[in-house]
Amino acid sequence: MGVLYNDMGNDKKALEYYKKSCESYKMQNVSENDLLLANLYHNMGSLYYENEYNKTALKYFRKAFKICNNNST
């Protein structure tokens, strides 16, 4: 849902759904190295970057990178 809202230009709603997805992953005990979680972090980073919240964007890009790096071995 977050991606759809992002595509429609509704950044506030997109971020709301991205955060709900993060909470859902945590409740389901999804591994911190799950690539779907990396994709979610990347999407959140992109959204923050587009809105010029560069420090927050970098935080999420780093989380995504760490997961991808852990899965590359």
C-alpha positions in Angstrom: 0.0 0.0 0.0 2.9 2.4 0.8 4.2 2.0 -2.7 0.8 2.8 -4.2 0.4 5.9 -2.1 4.0 6.9 -3.0 3.2 6.5 -6.7 0.1 8.7 -6.3 2.2 11.4 -4.6 0.6 11.0 -1.2 3.9 10.8 0.8 2.2 11.2 4.2 0.0 8.2 3.6 2.9 6.2 2.0 5.0 6.7 5.1 2.2 5.7 7.4 1.8 2.4 5.5 5.6 1.8 5.4 5.7 2.3 9.2 2.8 -0.1 9.6 4.6 -2.7 7.5 7.7 -2.3 9.8 5.6 -2.9 12.8 3.9 -5.9 11.2 7.3 -7.5 10.3 8.4 -7.0 14.0 5.2 -8.6 15.3 5.7 -11.6 13.0 9.3 -12.1 14.2 10.7 -11.7 10.6 14.4 -12.0 10.5 16.3 -8.7 10.6 18.1 -9.9 7.5 15.0 -10.5 5.4 15.3 -9.0 1.9 11.7 -7.8 2.0 12.6 -5.7 5.0 15.6 -4.3 3.1 13.2 -3.3 0.3 10.9 -1.6 2.8 13.8 0.3 4.3 14.9 1.3 0.8 11.5 2.6 0.0 11.4 4.6 3.2 14.8 6.0 2.5 13.7 7.0 -1.0 10.6 8.8 0.4 12.6 10.7 3.0 15.2 11.6 0.4 12.6 12.9 -2.0 11.3 15.1 0.8 14.8 16.4 1.6 15.1 14.6 5.0 18.6 13.5 4.1 19.8 12.3 7.5 16.7 10.1 8.0 17.0 8.9 4.4 20.6 7.9 5.0 19.6 6.0 8.1 17.1 3.8 6.2 19.5 3.4 3.2 22.1 2.1 5.6 19.7 -0.4 7.1 18.8 -1.7 3.7 22.4 -1.9 2.7 23.4 -3.8 5.8 20.6 -6.4 5.1 21.6 -6.8 1.5 25.3 -7.1 2.4 24.5 -9.8 5.0 22.6 -11.7 2.3 25.3 -11.5 -0.3 27.6 -14.2 1.3 
